[in-house]
Amino acid sequence: MNDKKKLSDINPLAPIVSSEHLTSPDSWPLSEFEYGMIIAYNAFSRWMTRCMHAAGYSDFSPLDVLVLHNVNHRDRKKKLVDICFVLHIEDQHTVNYSLKKLVKAELVAREKHGKEILYFATEKGKETCSRYREVREQCLTSAYRTLSQEGSEISQAAALLRLMSGLYDQASRAASSL
């Protein structure tokens, strides 16, 4: 007798989760949400590195790409601590390593003001961000536009993600005190 389930035996309305052993009867939606975040995070990370590759740079991690775009944001000089704060990254050394890679690639420059080091996008960095945007428009944004004309669902999802990040932050603080 074969113990494997057939596709027809699987409930098509069953929640899709990554770790069923973590769920309780009333937490399936949370587990579904977490699985969605896992696959969305991995897809987004893969997208950033491939888009950056198409823009001319293949040796950058997703964090490197995020840091470059944050440094370029609003054409303002930024401190390491501010970059970490905006990107919600606790481990400053990982962002510092990304900044060193971006400085070495001449996409970001730094200047010292007293004890502070400020980072800013170079012209080469700004051009790279522009090429990234062109690839984004061609490959991603054009497809996104066919999904929704208003974008309200995406805005609601973004608001939910920000809300949930607060819950996860609170839970992580509680877990660190156990």
C-alpha positions in Angstrom: 0.0 0.0 0.0 1.3 3.4 -0.9 1.2 6.0 1.9 1.8 9.0 -0.3 -1.1 11.3 -0.7 -2.5 11.9 -4.1 -3.1 15.4 -5.4 -6.8 14.8 -5.3 -6.6 14.0 -1.5 -5.1 17.4 -0.7 -7.6 20.1 0.4 -7.3 22.9 -2.2 -8.5 25.4 0.4 -5.9 24.4 3.0 -3.6 27.2 4.1 -0.1 27.2 2.6 2.5 27.5 5.3 6.2 26.7 5.6 6.2 25.3 9.1 2.9 23.6 10.0 4.4 22.5 13.4 4.5 26.2 14.5 0.8 26.8 13.9 -2.0 26.6 16.5 -5.7 26.4 15.5 -6.2 30.2 15.5 -2.8 31.2 14.0 -3.0 29.7 10.5 -3.5 33.2 8.9 -0.3 34.4 10.7 1.6 31.3 9.4 0.2 31.9 5.9 1.4 35.5 6.1 4.8 34.5 7.3 5.2 32.0 4.4 4.1 34.8 2.0 6.8 37.1 3.5 9.4 34.3 3.1 8.8 33.8 -0.6 8.3 37.5 -1.3 11.6 38.3 0.5 13.4 35.7 -1.5 11.8 36.8 -4.8 12.5 40.4 -4.0 16.2 39.6 -3.1 16.6 37.7 -6.3 15.0 40.5 -8.3 17.3 43.2 -6.8 20.5 41.3 -7.6 19.3 40.4 -11.1 18.1 44.0 -11.8 21.5 45.3 -10.6 23.2 42.8 -12.8 21.2 44.1 -15.8 22.2 47.6 -14.7 25.8 46.6 -15.0 26.9 45.3 -11.6 26.8 41.6 -10.8 28.7 41.4 -7.5 26.3 43.1 -5.2 24.0 41.5 -2.6 20.5 42.6 -2.0 21.7 44.6 1.0 24.3 46.4 -1.2 21.5 47.3 -3.6 19.3 48.6 -0.8 22.1 50.7 0.7 23.0 52.2 -2.7 19.4 53.3 -3.3 19.1 54.6 0.2 22.3 56.6 -0.1 21.0 58.0 -3.4 17.6 58.8 -2.0 16.8 62.5 -2.1 20.4 63.3 -3.1 21.3 63.9 0.6 24.4 62.9 2.5 23.7 60.3 5.1 25.3 58.8 8.2 25.7 55.1 8.7 23.3 55.2 11.7 20.6 56.9 9.6 20.9 54.4 6.7 20.5 51.6 9.3 17.6 53.3 10.9 15.7 53.9 7.6 16.4 50.3 6.4 15.5 49.0 9.9 18.8 47.1 10.2 20.2 46.4 13.6 23.6 45.2 12.6 25.5 48.3 11.5 28.6 46.2 10.5 26.6 44.7 7.6 25.6 48.1 6.2 29.2 49.3 6.8 30.5 46.4 4.7 28.0 47.2 1.9 29.1 50.9 2.0 32.8 49.8 1.7 31.9 47.7 -1.3 30.0 50.6 -2.9 32.8 53.0 -2.2 35.3 50.6 -3.7 33.1 50.4 -6.8 33.0 54.2 -6.9 29.2 54.3 -6.7 29.3 55.9 -3.2 31.7 58.3 -1.8 32.3 59.5 1.8 33.4 62.6 3.4 34.3 63.4 7.0 32.6 66.2 8.9 34.2 66.3 12.3 33.8 62.9 13.8 30.9 62.0 11.5 31.3 60.2 8.1 28.7 61.1 5.6 28.0 59.0 2.5 26.6 60.1 -0.8 26.0 58.7 -4.3 28.7 59.6 -6.9 27.7 60.5 -10.4 28.5 56.9 -11.3 26.2 55.7 -8.5 23.4 58.0 -9.6 23.8 56.7 -13.2 23.6 53.2 -11.9 20.5 53.9 -10.0 19.0 55.4 -13.2 19.9 52.3 -15.2 18.4 50.2 -12.4 15.2 52.3 -12.7 15.1 51.8 -16.5 15.4 48.0 -16.0 12.7 48.2 -13.3 10.4 50.1 -15.5 10.9 47.7 -18.4 10.7 44.4 -16.4 8.6 45.0 -13.3 6.7 48.3 -13.3 5.1 47.6 -16.7 3.8 44.2 -15.4 2.6 45.8 -12.2 0.6 48.4 -14.1 -1.5 45.6 -15.7 -2.5 44.3 -12.2 -4.0 47.4 -10.8 -4.8 50.8 -12.1 -5.2 52.4 -8.7 -2.5 50.6 -6.7 -4.7 50.7 -3.6 -4.2 46.9 -2.9 -0.5 47.4 -3.0 -0.7 50.4 -0.7 -2.9 48.4 1.7 -0.4 45.5 1.6 2.5 47.9 2.3 0.6 49.3 5.3 -0.1 45.8 6.6 3.6 44.9 6.3 4.6 48.1 8.2 2.1 47.2 10.9 3.3 43.6 11.1 6.9 44.7 11.3 6.0 46.5 14.5 4.4 43.3 16.0 7.5 41.3 15.1 9.8 44.0 16.6 7.7 43.9 19.8 7.8 40.1 19.9 11.6 40.0 19.3 12.1 42.4 22.2 9.9 40.1 24.4 11.8 37.0 23.2 15.2 38.6 24.0 14.1 39.1 27.6 13.2 35.4 28.1 
